[in-house]
């Protein structure tokens, strides 16, 4: 599934640039001929990785400043000039110490209206441990291997961070055909 990427009009001017977000504004002609100021946010794209280790999925327990503890998959911001797959590989290695030689782009999602931002969701099969984690100063991450069924049960957990995956996970959880299709996607080559 790929949502159409939103675009900022060429006539827009950047009115704010922060560490993560930019705010862009432009005049927009209305149906009655008047003008109104429209705006859109822009942020770096991100990657989310479903790391598969044997018949398990690698889940992260995270603590970060100014955020309640949460459960997530590996992932993070794609650096400027970095290809999404390279960003995904870097994030998996930094946050978990694991690597994979079997990557598949599964979804590209543009989750928020009025924001230029794409989440690239990858499946990393046959992951194996390579080195100790290299966490950012604002991250505390512990990892745990969970079963496929435990992974699907995360749809009930309000602390599961990966909201863009909930629909597919629920379909797999409650539809036997989708359950097997998603299982094969994750675990079969």
ABEGO torsion letter per residue (X at the ends): XBBBBBBBBAABBBABBBAABBBBBBBBBBAAGBBBBBBBBBBBBBBBBBBBBEABBBBBBBBBBGBBBBBBBBEEBBBBGBBAAAAAAAAAAAAAGBBBABBBBABBBBABBGBBBBBBBBBBBGBBBABBBBBBAABBBBBBBBBAAAAAAAAABAABABAAAAAAAAAAAABAAAAAAAAAAAABX
